[in-house]
């Protein structure tokens, strides 16, 4: 047995033992898996799934043929069978095979809704990256499709499966903070791209027409692909849609919150107007839950108020304060005689040594993805509701989108979660669905 086969066999053994702790056994039937979007996070998600379950990755799809080929080669070295997955440039052709038990979706944000809806229609259970959609209506349609076709859908808001944050949540649930009436959410990373490349011709290995899909067709330039599309509102919802969705979802999970009743937001491009990026560099949003307000702030310039927590949530309670991030948490009791609690992320590098060398892997996030995948697999077997069920992902995603609408209109929005409408504001309701570029058709929650 060579070293590579030994490592893969060891990983498979660990996967079996991990799943058996959940009462699961895939020894007789391996789940057949396909991935749509084989870039950075698509590989992060898929390779973590391989680490926790003896799956059979049979299909990969991407509009970048070079990226797709490299991903297929990598997967063949990581899955125990050593098989190369089939590759596709159009996800519809992959799903038409109807031979997938699980579909992972890690495309740019504007491509989350249609593949997810088509995947559940094909009979697959789905793990879809956050946010659920780029507009409220398509996000709602994703929820409707999951329920209509009876599929398990886990959203990639993996804070809900982060080991140290589960412990932090327990502190809140046990009443250690007392009454909490204010939560601050923030991101002060300098993540708004400031480059100004000229328009150019897409590379021959990249299908820009298909990549654009239902989004507006813009002149191609080097920031579009790979990965820098987040700088443009045409493909996402800015930093609030990218980063706030995680922290808002974490706060909602920790405190068992549903929909905010009212949402307001202010901001814009206040510092860096020179770059091609059109997302805000400064934005504040308030999510009003009645007896609690969660306030978001992002700046892509300057310094964070707390350098130890540049992307985080701060829970202010009568009995103490909880600071929580992807890297750690600190509970600081108001009683100076009481002892505080500090926890750091557990990397699990010895249990999963391939994490040490994997390209672009966020090592501190890997344990959370593994936990998220295990929860997903458990719910596939039990047909239960995963911790980041599509409904929870929809609430968090749509709330962030509504904040952008509130900022655009310059007024507070009151949300009716039953009617899925903004109360008494038809101008706002007209913005709940974005126009789709032909021939793509916007999904309708009533007709999925």
C-alpha positions in Angstrom: 0.0 0.0 0.0 1.5 3.3 -1.0 1.4 6.4 1.2 -1.3 8.2 -0.8 -3.6 5.1 -0.7 -2.8 4.7 3.0 -3.8 8.3 3.8 -7.1 8.0 1.8 -7.9 4.7 3.5 -7.2 6.2 6.9 -9.5 9.2 6.1 -12.2 6.8 5.0 -11.9 4.9 8.2 -12.2 8.1 10.2 -15.3 9.1 8.0 -17.0 5.7 8.8 -16.3 6.1 12.6 -17.5 9.7 12.5 -20.8 8.8 10.8 -21.4 5.8 13.1 -21.4 8.2 16.0 -24.5 9.7 14.4 -26.0 6.3 14.0 -25.3 6.3 10.2 -23.6 3.6 8.1 -22.9 4.2 4.4 -20.9 1.0 4.0 -23.4 -0.6 1.6 -24.6 2.5 -0.3 -22.4 5.4 -1.0 -24.0 8.7 -1.7 -23.5 9.9 -5.3 -22.4 13.5 -5.3 -22.1 16.3 -7.8 -20.7 19.8 -7.4 -21.8 22.9 -9.3 -19.1 25.6 -9.1 -15.6 24.0 -8.7 -13.7 27.2 -7.6 -12.4 28.2 -4.2 -15.3 27.3 -1.9 -16.8 24.6 -4.1 -13.6 22.6 -3.5 -13.5 23.6 0.2 -17.0 22.2 0.7 -16.6 19.1 -1.4 -13.2 18.1 0.1 -14.7 18.5 3.7 -17.6 16.2 2.7 -15.1 13.6 1.4 -13.4 13.8 4.8 -16.5 12.9 6.8 -18.3 10.4 4.5 -17.3 7.6 2.0 -19.1 9.4 -0.9 -18.7 8.8 -4.6 -18.1 12.1 -6.4 -19.3 11.4 -9.9 -19.9 14.8 -11.4 -18.4 18.3 -11.5 -19.7 21.3 -13.3 -18.1 24.7 -14.0 -18.1 27.3 -16.8 -14.3 27.6 -16.5 -12.9 24.4 -18.3 -9.4 24.9 -16.8 -10.7 25.2 -13.3 -13.0 22.3 -13.9 -10.2 20.0 -15.1 -7.9 20.9 -12.2 -10.7 20.2 -9.7 -11.4 16.8 -11.3 -7.8 15.9 -11.0 -7.7 17.0 -7.3 -10.9 15.1 -6.4 -9.5 11.9 -8.0 -6.6 12.1 -5.5 -8.8 12.7 -2.5 -11.7 10.2 -2.9 -10.9 6.6 -2.0 -11.9 5.2 -5.4 -9.4 7.4 -7.2 -12.0 7.9 -10.0 -12.1 11.0 -12.1 -15.6 12.6 -11.9 -17.4 13.4 -15.1 -17.2 17.0 -16.1 -19.9 19.4 -17.5 -20.0 23.0 -18.6 -23.7 23.3 -18.1 -25.3 22.3 -14.8 -28.6 21.4 -16.6 -26.8 18.6 -18.5 -25.3 17.3 -15.3 -28.7 17.2 -13.5 -30.4 15.7 -16.5 -28.5 12.4 -15.7 -30.7 12.1 -12.6 -28.1 10.0 -10.9 -27.1 12.3 -8.0 -28.1 11.8 -4.4 -26.4 15.1 -3.3 -25.7 18.3 -5.1 -23.3 20.9 -3.7 -23.7 24.5 -5.2 -20.9 27.0 -4.8 -21.3 29.3 -7.7 -21.3 33.1 -7.6 -24.3 34.4 -5.7 -26.4 35.2 -8.8 -26.3 31.5 -9.8 -27.6 30.0 -6.5 -31.3 29.9 -7.1 -31.8 28.3 -10.5 -29.4 25.3 -10.0 -30.7 24.7 -6.5 -34.4 24.6 -7.7 -33.5 22.4 -10.6 -31.4 20.1 -8.3 -34.3 19.5 -5.9 -36.6 18.9 -8.9 -34.1 16.2 -10.0 -34.5 14.4 -6.7 -31.3 15.4 -5.0 -30.7 16.8 -1.6 -28.7 20.1 -1.7 -26.0 21.9 0.1 -26.1 25.5 -1.2 -23.7 28.3 -0.3 -25.0 31.5 1.2 -26.7 33.7 0.5 -29.7 31.8 -0.7 -30.4 34.2 -3.5 -29.6 37.7 -4.8 -33.2 38.9 -4.5 -36.0 38.1 -2.0 -38.4 36.4 -4.5 -35.8 34.0 -5.9 -34.7 33.1 -2.3 -38.4 32.5 -1.4 -38.7 30.3 -4.5 -35.8 28.2 -3.3 -37.6 27.6 0.0 -40.8 26.8 -1.8 -39.1 24.3 -4.1 -37.3 22.5 -1.2 -40.7 22.0 0.6 -42.6 21.0 -2.6 -40.2 18.3 -3.6 -39.4 17.2 0.0 -35.7 17.6 -0.2 -33.2 18.4 2.6 -31.4 21.7 1.9 -28.5 22.9 4.0 -27.3 26.5 3.6 -23.6 27.2 4.0 -24.0 29.5 7.0 -21.7 27.2 8.9 -21.4 29.4 12.0 -24.2 27.2 13.3 -21.8 24.2 13.2 -18.7 26.0 14.5 -17.6 24.1 17.7 -16.6 27.0 19.8 -19.6 29.1 18.7 -21.9 26.2 19.7 -20.4 26.6 23.2 -20.9 30.3 23.0 -24.6 29.8 22.1 -25.0 27.6 25.1 -23.9 30.5 27.4 -26.8 32.6 26.0 -29.3 29.7 26.1 -28.3 29.1 29.8 -29.0 32.7 30.7 -25.4 33.6 31.5 -25.8 37.0 29.8 -29.3 37.7 31.2 -31.5 39.9 29.1 -30.0 40.9 25.8 -31.5 43.9 24.1 -28.7 45.0 21.8 -26.3 43.1 19.4 -23.6 44.7 17.3 -22.6 42.9 14.1 -19.6 44.1 12.1 -17.0 43.6 9.4 -14.0 45.9 9.0 -12.0 43.9 6.5 -10.6 45.9 3.6 -12.3 43.6 1.1 -13.6 46.0 -1.5 -11.5 45.7 -4.6 -9.8 48.9 -5.6 -8.3 47.9 -8.9 -9.4 49.5 -12.3 -8.5 47.0 -15.0 -9.6 47.8 -18.6 -12.3 45.9 -20.5 -10.9 42.8 -22.2 -11.8 39.6 -24.0 -12.7 36.6 -21.8 -10.1 33.8 -21.8 -10.9 30.9 -24.2 -11.4 28.5 -21.3 -14.1 30.7 -19.7 -17.7 30.7 -20.9 -18.6 34.3 -19.9 -22.1 34.1 -21.5 -23.1 31.2 -19.3 -21.3 32.6 -16.2 -23.3 35.8 -16.6 -26.6 33.8 -16.9 -29.6 35.8 -15.5 -27.4 38.8 -14.5 -26.9 41.8 -16.7 -24.4 41.3 -19.4 -21.5 43.7 -18.6 -18.2 44.2 -20.4 -15.7 41.6 -19.3 -12.6 42.5 -17.3 -10.2 40.6 -15.1 -12.0 41.4 -11.8 -15.0 39.4 -12.9 -13.4 36.0 -12.7 -12.3 34.3 -10.6 -13.6 35.4 -7.3 -13.6 39.2 -7.5 -17.2 39.4 -8.7 -18.2 40.2 -5.1 -17.2 43.8 -5.9 -20.3 44.2 -8.1 -23.9 44.5 -7.1 -24.9 42.8 -10.4 -23.7 39.5 -9.0 -24.4 39.8 -5.3 -25.5 42.1 -2.5 -22.3 43.7 -1.5 -20.6 43.2 1.9 -23.9 43.1 3.8 -25.0 40.2 1.6 -21.6 38.5 1.8 -20.5 39.0 5.4 -23.5 40.3 7.4 -25.5 37.2 6.4 -23.1 35.1 8.4 -23.2 37.3 11.6 -26.9 38.0 11.4 -27.6 34.3 11.0 -25.3 33.5 13.9 -27.1 36.0 16.1 -30.5 34.7 15.1 -29.4 31.1 15.8 -27.9 31.9 19.2 -31.0 33.8 20.3 -33.7 31.8 18.5 -34.9 34.8 16.5 -37.1 34.7 13.5 -37.7 37.6 11.0 -36.9 41.2 12.0 -40.0 43.3 12.1 -38.4 46.4 10.6 -35.2 47.1 8.7 -33.4 50.3 8.0 -30.0 51.1 6.5 -27.7 54.0 5.5 -24.5 54.1 3.6 -22.8 54.2 0.2 -19.5 54.7 -1.5 -18.2 57.4 0.8 -14.4 57.0 0.6 -13.3 55.1 -2.5 -15.2 56.4 -5.5 -12.3 55.8 -7.9 -12.4 52.0 -8.3 -14.7 50.0 -10.6 -16.3 48.3 -7.6 -19.9 49.5 -7.1 -20.6 47.9 -3.7 -20.7 50.2 -0.6 -17.5 50.9 1.3 -19.5 52.1 4.3 -22.9 50.8 5.5 -25.0 50.5 8.7 -28.2 48.5 9.0 -30.6 48.0 11.9 -32.6 44.8 12.2 -35.4 45.5 14.6 -36.8 42.4 16.3 -39.0 44.4 18.7 -37.4 44.0 22.1 -33.9 43.6 20.5 -32.1 45.5 17.8 -29.2 44.0 15.9 -27.0 46.7 14.3 -24.6 46.0 11.4 -21.7 48.1 10.4 -19.1 47.6 7.7 -16.2 49.8 6.6 -13.6 48.8 4.0 -11.3 51.5 5.3 -9.8 52.6 8.6 -9.3 50.5 11.7 -11.8 48.3 13.6 -12.9 49.5 17.0 -11.8 46.1 18.5 -8.7 44.8 16.5 -9.2 41.4 18.0 -12.7 41.1 16.5 -12.8 42.7 13.1 -15.6 40.4 11.8 -17.8 39.5 14.7 -20.9 39.8 16.8 -21.1 41.5 20.2 -24.0 40.5 22.5 -24.7 42.9 25.3 -26.5 41.5 28.2 -27.5 42.6 31.7 -25.0 40.1 33.2 -22.2 40.3 30.7 -20.9 40.7 27.2 -20.2 38.0 24.6 -17.7 38.7 21.8 -17.9 36.0 19.1 -16.0 35.5 15.8 -14.9 32.6 13.5 -11.6 32.5 15.4 -12.7 32.7 19.1 -15.1 34.0 21.7 -14.8 35.9 25.0 -17.5 36.0 27.7 -16.9 39.0 30.0 -19.2 38.9 33.1 -20.2 42.3 34.6 -19.5 40.9 38.0 -15.8 41.6 38.3 -15.4 38.8 40.8 -16.7 36.2 38.3 -14.4 34.5 36.0 -14.6 35.1 32.2 -14.5 32.4 29.5 -12.2 32.4 26.5 -12.2 29.8 23.7 -10.2 29.6 20.5 -11.1 27.8 17.3 -10.0 24.1 17.2 -8.2 23.5 14.0 -8.3 19.6 13.9 -5.1 19.6 11.8 -3.8 16.4 13.3 -7.1 14.5 12.6 -7.2 15.9 9.1 -3.5 16.4 8.0 -4.5 17.3 4.4 -5.9 20.6 5.8 -2.3 21.7 6.4 -1.4 21.9 2.7 -4.7 22.4 0.9 -4.6 25.4 -1.3 -6.6 28.4 -0.1 -8.3 26.5 2.6 -9.5 28.6 5.6 -8.1 26.2 8.2 -10.1 27.8 11.0 -13.3 27.2 9.1 -12.7 23.6 8.1 -14.0 22.1 11.3 -17.2 24.1 10.9 -17.7 22.9 7.4 -17.1 19.3 8.5 -19.7 19.7 11.3 -22.1 21.3 8.8 -21.7 18.3 6.4 -22.2 15.8 9.2 -25.4 17.5 10.2 -26.5 17.6 6.5 -25.8 13.9 6.1 -27.6 13.0 9.3 -30.7 14.8 8.1 -30.6 13.2 4.7 -30.8 9.8 6.5 -33.5 10.9 9.0 -35.3 13.3 6.6 -35.0 15.8 9.4 -34.4 19.6 9.4 -30.8 20.6 9.2 -29.3 23.3 11.5 -29.0 25.7 8.6 -32.2 24.7 6.9 -33.2 26.6 3.7 -35.9 28.5 5.7 -33.3 29.9 8.1 -31.0 30.7 5.2 -33.8 32.5 3.4 -34.6 34.6 6.5 -31.0 35.7 7.0 -30.3 36.3 3.3 -33.6 38.1 2.6 -33.1 40.4 5.6 -29.8 41.5 4.3 -31.3 42.1 0.8 -34.1 44.2 2.4 -31.4 46.3 4.2 -30.0 47.2 0.8 -33.5 48.1 -0.5 -34.1 50.2 2.6 -30.8 52.0 2.0 -31.7 52.6 -1.7 -35.1 54.1 -0.8 -33.9 56.0 2.3 -36.6 54.7 4.6 -37.4 52.0 7.1 -39.2 48.9 5.8 -41.7 47.0 7.8 -41.7 43.3 6.8 -44.7 41.0 6.7 -43.3 37.4 6.7 -46.7 35.8 6.0 -47.4 37.8 2.9 -43.7 38.1 2.1 -44.2 41.8 1.3 -43.1 45.1 2.7 -46.1 46.7 4.5 -47.6 49.6 2.6 -44.7 50.2 0.3 -45.2 49.2 -3.3 -42.0 50.9 -4.4 -40.1 48.6 -2.1 -42.1 45.6 -3.2 -41.2 46.3 -6.8 -37.6 45.8 -5.8 -38.1 42.3 -4.3 -37.3 40.6 -7.6 -34.5 41.6 -10.0 -35.0 41.6 -13.7 -33.6 38.4 -15.3 -31.6 38.6 -18.6 -33.3 36.5 -21.4 -33.7 33.7 -21.9 -33.5 32.9 -18.2 -36.8 33.0 -16.4 -37.1 34.3 -12.8 -38.4 31.6 -10.4 -41.9 32.1 -8.9 -42.5 30.7 -5.4 -46.0 29.8 -6.5 -45.0 27.9 -9.6 -41.8 26.0 -8.8 
